[in-house]
Amino acid sequence: MSGTDPVVVSTLVIFAVAFVFAFMRLLRGPSLPDRVVSLDLMAVIVIGFIAAYAIHTERRAFVDVATVVALIGFLATVAFAYHVRREGK
């Protein structure tokens, strides 16, 4: 732990609040694309949370976890775009 602890802790709190707001958007909708965008935003927030936690604990393994979450989020977005394209025809 270093002198950046208050900064990292406040960053984690901000990410947690942002995650709650994105989750509320996921529940409220109103349309499927709104929900997918909120899920994508939640994935980005989780990546930021993991990265901040990796800085806080000084463990590099969490960066690999953040990379995996980013890849899964990207694939989910591509799959949804493919689904929308097929449904549009």
KEMARRO-984410 format. One record per atom (N, C-alpha, C): y, z, x. Coordinates in steps of 0.1 Angstrom, whole numbers, padded with zeros to 4 digits, always signed. Layout:
YZX/...
//
This chain:
-0012+0000+0008/+0000+0000+0000/+0012+0000+0009/+0023-0006+0004/+0035-0008+0012/+0047-0004+0004/+0058-0008+0009/+0071-0005+0003/+0073-0014-0009/+0065-0023-0012/+0067-0032-0024/+0060-0027-0036/+0055-0015-0036/+0047-0009-0047/+0056-0009-0060/+0068-0004-0060/+0076-0004-0073/+0078-0019-0078/+0080-0028-0069/+0081-0042-0073/+0069-0047-0080/+0057-0045-0073/+0045-0050-0078/+0041-0043-0091/+0043-0031-0092/+0040-0024-0105/+0049-0029-0116/+0062-0030-0114/+0070-0036-0124/+0066-0050-0128/+0062-0058-0118/+0057-0071-0121/+0045-0071-0130/+0036-0062-0127/+0024-0061-0135/+0027-0057-0149/+0037-0048-0151/+0041-0044-0164/+0047-0056-0172/+0056-0064-0165/+0062-0075-0171/+0051-0085-0175/+0041-0087-0167/+0030-0096-0170/+0022-0091-0183/+0021-0078-0183/+0014-0072-0195/+0021-0075-0208/+0034-0073-0207/+0043-0075-0219/+0043-0090-0223/+0044-0099-0213/+0043-0113-0216/+0030-0117-0222/+0019-0111-0217/+0006-0114-0223/+0005-0109-0237/+0011-0098-0241/+0011-0093-0255/+0018-0103-0264/+0030-0108-0259/+0038-0118-0267/+0030-0131-0268/+0023-0135-0258/+0015-0148-0259/+0004-0146-0268/-0002-0134-0268/-0014-0131-0277/-0009-0131-0292/+0003-0126-0294/+0009-0126-0308/+0011-0141-0312/+0015-0149-0303/+0017-0164-0307/+0003-0170-0310/-0007-0166-0302/-0020-0171-0305/-0025-0167-0319/-0022-0155-0323/-0026-0151-0336/-0018-0157-0347/-0005-0159-0345/+0003-0164-0356/+0003-0179-0357/+0000-0186-0347/-0001-0201-0347/+0013-0208-0348/+0016-0215-0357/+0009-0219-0370/-0001-0230-0368/+0000-0238-0358/-0009-0250-0357/-0018-0248-0345/-0028-0257-0344/-0038-0256-0334/-0031-0259-0320/-0022-0269-0318/-0016-0270-0305/-0008-0258-0301/-0001-0251-0310/+0006-0239-0307/-0004-0229-0301/-0015-0227-0307/-0025-0218-0302/-0031-0222-0288/-0033-0235-0286/-0038-0239-0273/-0027-0237-0262/-0015-0239-0265/-0004-0237-0256/-0003-0222-0252/-0005-0214-0262/-0005-0199-0260/-0017-0195-0251/-0028-0201-0254/-0040-0198-0245/-0037-0202-0231/-0031-0214-0229/-0028-0219-0216/-0018-0209-0209/-0008-0205-0217/+0002-0195-0211/-0005-0182-0208/-0014-0178-0216/-0022-0165-0213/-0030-0167-0200/-0035-0179-0197/-0043-0181-0185/-0033-0180-0173/-0021-0186-0174/-0011-0186-0163/-0007-0171-0161/-0005-0164-0172/-0001-0150-0170/-0012-0142-0163/-0025-0144-0167/-0036-0137-0160/-0037-0141-0145/-0034-0154-0142/-0034-0158-0128/-0023-0150-0120/-0011-0149-0126/+0000-0142-0120/-0004-0127-0119/-0010-0121-0129/-0014-0107-0129/-0024-0105-0117/-0034-0114-0116/-0044-0112-0106/-0037-0114-0092/-0028-0123-0090/-0022-0125-0078/-0013-0113-0074/-0006-0107-0083/+0002-0095-0081/-0007-0083-0077/-0018-0082-0084/-0028-0071-0081/-0034-0073-0068/-0037-0086-0064/-0042-0088-0050/-0032-0084-0040/-0019-0086-0042/-0009-0082-0033/-0009-0067-0032/-0010-0061-0044/-0009-0046-0045/-0021-0039-0038/-0033-0045-0039/-0045-0039-0033/-0048-0044-0019/-0041-0055-0015/-0043-0062-0002/-0057-0067-0001/-0063-0072-0012/-0076-0077-0011/-0076-0092-0014/-0081-0100-0005/-0080-0115-0006/-0090-0120-0016/-0100-0113-0020/-0110-0118-0029/-0104-0121-0043/-0094-0114-0047/-0088-0116-0060/-0081-0130-0060/-0077-0135-0049/-0071-0149-0049/-0081-0159-0053/-0093-0157-0049/-0104-0166-0053/-0106-0165-0068/-0106-0153-0073/-0107-0152-0088/-0096-0159-0095/-0084-0158-0090/-0073-0164-0096/-0074-0180-0096/-0080-0185-0085/-0083-0199-0084/-0093-0204-0094/-0103-0196-0096/-0113-0199-0106/-0107-0199-0120/-0099-0189-0123/-0093-0188-0136/-0084-0200-0138/-0077-0204-0128/-0068-0216-0129/-0076-0229-0132/-0087-0230-0125/-0096-0242-0127/-0101-0242-0142/-0106-0231-0147/-0111-0230-0160/-0100-0233-0170/-0088-0228-0168/-0077-0231-0177/-0073-0245-0177/-0073-0252-0165/-0070-0266-0164/-0081-0274-0172/-0094-0271-0170/-0104-0278-0177/-0104-0276-0192/-0100-0264-0196/-0098-0262-0211/-0087-0270-0216/-0076-0272-0209/-0065-0280-0214/-0069-0294-0214/-0076-0299-0204/-0080-0313-0204/-0090-0316-0216/-0099-0306-0218/-0108-0308-0229/-0101-0308-0243/-0091-0300-0244/-0083-0300-0257/-0076-0314-0258/-0070-0319-0248/-0063-0331-0248/-0073-0343-0252/-0085-0342-0246/-0095-0352-0250/-0099-0351-0264/-0100-0339-0269/-0103-0337-0283/-0092-0342-0293/-0080-0340-0289/-0069-0344-0297/-0068-0360-0297/-0071-0365-0285/-0070-0380-0284/-0081-0386-0293/-0093-0380-0293/-0104-0386-0301/-0102-0384-0316/-0096-0373-0320/-0093-0370-0334/-0082-0379-0339/-0073-0384-0330/-0062-0392-0334/-0066-0406-0338/-0077-0411-0334/-0081-0424-0336/-0088-0426-0349/
//
